[in-house]
Each structure stands twice: as C-alpha cells, then as structure tokens.
Amino acid sequence: MHTSKPNFSRRALATEAMRGAIATRAKAKLDQHSPICIYELCEKLRVTVRFNSINMEGMYQHGVPPRIHLSALRPLPRRAYNCAHELGHHIFGHGSSIDELSENAKQHPWEDSKEFVADAFAGFTLMPIVGLRRAFATRGWAPATATAAQMFTIACHFGVGYGTLLTHLSAGVNMISLSRTAALKRVTPKALRRDILGVSAPEPLIVADRHRVGPTLDAEVEMLLCLPPGTETTGNCLAYERDLTSGRLFRTVRPGIVQASTASGSWVTFVRIAPEAYVGLARYRHLEECPG
C-alpha cells in the first residue's frame, strides 16, 4: 500500500489555485458563477488552443504566443477540463509540460505539486464554488442528496464530465462525502443515459435544462442533446428525435451553429457543433469548413 505523503500542503495549494481561478475569470471579465467556454477564455488570455490527433491528454507549450495542444481523441468534456488544466500550467508559470493519458501516467499524479495545482485550478475555473451552489439551489437540489441523473445534469451545466464533477465536489469544495462520491461513481455512463432517456443509447449525451442559462452550448457531431421541453431549432445541424418527460431530444448531424429556444423565449442558446474528433485550431471547431 502506498503511504508516502507529498512534500507540500495540498490545502495551501488548493487555496492558491482557487485564488488564481477567481483572478483569471475576473481578468477576462467573466462572473464567478456562470459556465464558461474554456477555449474562449484562453483566446482572451492570448493562449492559442489546438486539437491534435495525439496520444496524450494535453500539452502546454511555453512561448510567444503560448500554446495548448489537446488530444482530439478524448471525450468532449474531458477536452475542456484538460484545456483548463493546461491553462493552469500557464497561469502558474510552470513552463512547458506534457500530460500523458491517464492509463500511462504516473500512479500518483497528485503527489506532484504542479499537477495538483493545475488540477485544482481547472476545477475552480470551470466549477466555481458560487456557481455550484447556485446550480443546485436553482433546481431545488442539494449536493448531499442529489441523484446520479441530477449530478449528470449539473456536470453538463458546467461542461465537465460526471466523474470530474464528483471529484471536485468531494476533494475540491467538500460538498459531498467520499462515501457518497464512491457510490455515485459506480453508476456507469450507459446506466445514466438509460435512466435519462428511458432506453439504452451508445452516443454521448448532453443535458441542458431551462436552468442552464448561457449564450452557447458546445457539442460535436453524433451526440444526443436533451434540451428544455418545447425547444425549437434553426438550420439543419440538429435533428429532432423525440419528446421525453424531462425535455426534447435532438441528435447533432453536421457541424455548424444553430439557435435553440423555447416558444416563450424564456430559454435560448446557440448550439455550436464541431466535427467528431475535430483536428485544428479551437476557434474554428464549429465551422462547416474548418481551416487546418
């Protein structure tokens, strides 16, 4: 059993990471509670982001301009988190770094102070404490009692993975217990989709309910989107599937940007759809003809 302890204070570094995340959002003139597009944040900070067909989580390249390289082979929410992690290396002046795929990485990554602070920064940047509290409260849910499907909805709210949210809620902000985290992590993505959709589905799913207020929603081709009941869309990038008890289900069929809104106008967003496993600059990911 591994028993050695890191030679740094995780609590102190987590506090430093949280302050760095708050300052970074403020510098970009972003509030401290709404979901954000991490790629747009990088653009505002003049950090170039590119997706590549590479066998790693991501890489930060120190230089002028600084660059972040991300694997196009990872799931969409993981790419966003990896981008925030690499941005953490930039913000804290760690220099160039390569983050390998988790199955190839060292056994105890959080024993590296730079990796720990980059992970913590990513969590606080994408899921700020005030935002988490508001996301649960507006839905009438509580972190300690939320179901797996409700946790998945919150994860989609912030554009992160289900497991990533659970880790941040327990290890990052202490909103749920470790035992509760372990129980929720036993629920598989397949089981979550079956619970939400009523049938089994192999495609990745994004849930955006009426409380998910934001100007944009990122997806990629061959995903399922559960949007608020009665949602109508423009263009031909989204195909209507069926109505569910919890909302209206669509399938993403081609790259582009479409408006999605309810008839009352109380909910509206622009869905930006990228090609599956898109390779190229992040700023061009949702265009129908993507420059290299």
PyMOL commands that set and color helices and strands:
alter all, ss='L'
color gray80, all
select helices_A, chain A and resi 10-27+38-44+76-91+109-111+113-126+129-139+148-158+162-172+178-185+189-197+282-284
alter helices_A, ss='H'
color red, helices_A
select strands_A, chain A and resi 48-52+58-61+67-71+97-99+205-207+216-220+224-227+232-233+238-243+248-252+256-261+268-274+280-281
alter strands_A, ss='S'
color yellow, strands_A
deselect
rebuild
show_as cartoon
